[in-house]
Amino acid sequence: MSHEPKSLDVLGIKPIAESINKVASATVDGAASFLGRICLPAAEEFGLLLRDRVRGWRAANIAAITARAEARLEYANATDNVHAHPRLVHNILEEGSWTEDPIVQDLWSGLLSSSCTERGDDDSNLLFVNLLSELTKLQARLLKYVCENAQKYASLNGLIQSRRVHITLDTLIEITGESDIHRLDREIDHLREVGLFHGGFNSDGSTDAHVAPTAIALHMYVRCHGSRESPTDFFGIELRRPETAESEVTNENPS
């Protein structure tokens, strides 16, 4: 009588595990194919990296980021002859793969697609990779809201500026999903500390915040949406001065 070894799959999870492995392998193959096209000098290295070091959860996150980046490039009809600097691709994948938040993933995908140029040697997005890697998902949501809702203008030298946005506590809670005003305060403090915000909560006891995105925040917003346009072109800003000197926020001392 033969005794064949049997798998001790007491919980019956082996088929599930095999399915997960197949899905992970497929997502890695798709991501590796796209990365091979945009990063020719290191195509083989990225393929090996994804297969050898990235599994399951991180692989799915990379697949989501690369799929969105590829869709952005396809929409812009720029998938054939553009490439990205290997250093940028590596850093974007390394940092972006640790989040499954769809809003943050979308920002990473925008950076990946805007890193692609005809020559493939532009590493200017490294600045924004480093900034985005420092942000919590709460800060990313708040940054997105403020950049979209701040009134923007161009100074006489053509550089983008913005006015402060008045945000009530209720709106802050709705944007971020956080009701702890102490956490909101420190998250805004950090955005100001890294140079992305002006302003914050007033010291008069009000629970409303008055914040404005800095010029670098607006540049970052544009790149995180897959565009290489200047912020003035992206937002359709005409060259003009604001009506009052009080609205010029970028020359203020952060408070």
N, C-alpha and C positions, 0 to 999 in steps of 0.2 A: 504494500500500500504506500503510495507516494504521498509525501507531505510537502505541498507547495507553500512557501512563505506567504502569509497574508498580511496585508496592510492593516495596522491597528487604527483605522479611521473610525473611531468609536462615535464621533459626533457627525459623521457624514459630511465633513467639510472639504474633502479632497477634490470633488468636482468643482466646488466653488473656487478653491485656490487655483485649480488649473485654468478656469475661465478668467480669473483675474490676471494670471500670468500671460494668457493669450492677448487680452485687451491691452495690458501694459506693453507687451512686445509690439503690438500694432501701433500704439500711440508713439512709442519710441521710434519706430521705423518711419512714421510720417514726419515727425519732428526732425529726424536725422536727414531725411530727404530734402526738406526745405532748407535746413542749415547748410547742407552740402552745396546747395545752389548759390546761397548768398555769401558763403565764407569759404571759397575755394582753397586758400592756402592752408586751412586747418580742417578741411572737410572730414578727412579720415579720423583725425584726433577727436572731433566732436562726436562722430558716430560711435567710436569706441568708448568715449566718456559716457554717453547716454546708455549704452548697453551694459557697461561694466559697473558703473557707480550709481546710476539712478534707477530706482525701482518704484513701482506702485504709485504712491501718493505724489511724490515729486515728479515722476514721469507724467502723470496726468496734468499737473500744473504746467509743466513745460509744454505739453501738447496744446493746452488751451492758449498759452501765450503765443506760441509759434503759429497756430492756426489763425488767430486774430491778426497777427502781423502779416501773414501771407495774404489774408483777405484784404487788408488795407492796401498792400502793394498791387494786388490784382485790380482793385477798384481804381487805382491811379494808373493802371496799365504800365506798371514798372517792375514786373517780376523777372524779366529776361536778362537785363544787362546791368543789374545793380548788385553791389557787394557791401559787406560790412566788415569793419576792422575786427580781427579775431579777439582782441582784448575786450572790446565792447560786448561782443556776443557772449564770451565766457562770463563776464561780470553780470550781464543781464540774466543769463540762465541761472547762474549761481544764486543770485539774490532773489530773482523772481520766482524760482521754483519752491520757495518756502512759504508762499501764500496761496490760498485757494479763494481769497476774496475776489469776486468778479470785477469790482471797480479798480482795485489795485492791479490785478492782472491786466486789465485794459490799459492802464498807464504803462506797464512794462512792455506790452505789445506795441504800443505807440512808439516807445523809445527804440525798440528793436527795428521797427520799420523805418523810422526816421534816421536810423544809423546807416541805412543803405544808400550808397552813392555810386555813381558810375565808376569812379576810381577805387572806391573801397578803402581809402586810407584816412578818412576823416574820423578822428577820435574825440570830437568836441562834445559828444553826448556823455562822455565819462563824467563830466561835472554833474549832470542830471541823474545819472545812475547812482552816484554817491549820495546825492540829496534824497532821492526816492528811497534808497535803502535805509535811511535813518528815520523814515516816517512810519507811524502806526497807521492802521487802516482808518482810524478816526481822523487823524490829521490829513490823510489823503482825501477823504470825503469833504472835509472842511476847506482844504485848499482848492479842490475842484469847484465847490460852491462859490467861494469868494472870487476866484478868477473869472467865473462865468457871470457873476452879478455885479462886480465892481464897474463903475463907469470909467472908461479908459479914454485917454487922449494922448496926443504927441506934443512934446515941447518943440521949441523952435529949432533945436538941433536934430529933430526927427526921432528922438528916443521916446519910447512908450512910458507913460505915467498912469496913475490911477487915483481915484478918490476912494475914501473910506466907505465901507458898507456897514449900515446899521443892522445888527442882528439881535433880535430878542432872544431871551433864554429859551422860550418855547420853540423857536425856529432852530436854535442850536441843538436842542434835544432831538428835533425831528431829523436834522441833517446827519447827526452823528450816532443817534441811538443811545446817547449817554446823558443821564440826568444829574450826575454828580458834578456840581459847579466847580468843585476843587480840581477834579480831573480836567474838566474843560479849560480851566484857567491855566493849568500847567501845560496842557497840550498846545494852547495858543502861545504860551510863553516859549515853548520849544520852537514853534514855527517862527517866532520872532528871533529867537536866538540863532537859528541856522540861516537867517537872512531871507525868509520867504514872506514874512508878514511885517507890517507896521501896525501899531496900536494893540488893543486888547480890551479887557474890562476896565471901565473907568474907576477911579479911586473915590468917587462920590457916593458909593454904596449901591449904584444901579446894577441890575443883573443883565443889562444889555451890553453887548460887545460892539466896538467900533474898530473894524480892521480893514486893511487894504493890502492887496498883494504887491510885493515889490516887483521891480522890473525883472529880476532873475526868476521870480515865481511865474510871471507871465511867459517868459521865454521857455521855462520848463513845461508849462501847460501846453504850449504849442508843440514842442517836441514829443510830449507824452500823448499827443493826439495824432502822431504820425506825420506831422508836417515839418518841412524845412524852411517855410516862409518866415520872414521877419514878423514879429508880433503885430506891428502896425499893419502889414498887409493881411495877416491872418484875421485880425479883428476888423479890418476895413476902416482903419483910423486915418482921418485927414490931419494934416499938419496945422495945428492951431494952439493957441494958449487957452487955459481955462478961464472962466469968467472972473473968478476971484482968486486972490493969492492964497486964501485959506484952503482951497481945494488941492493945492500942490502938496502932496503928502510925502513924496519920496525924499524930500530934503529935511523932513522932520527927524528929530531924535526919537528912536523907538521908546515907547513907554507902555 
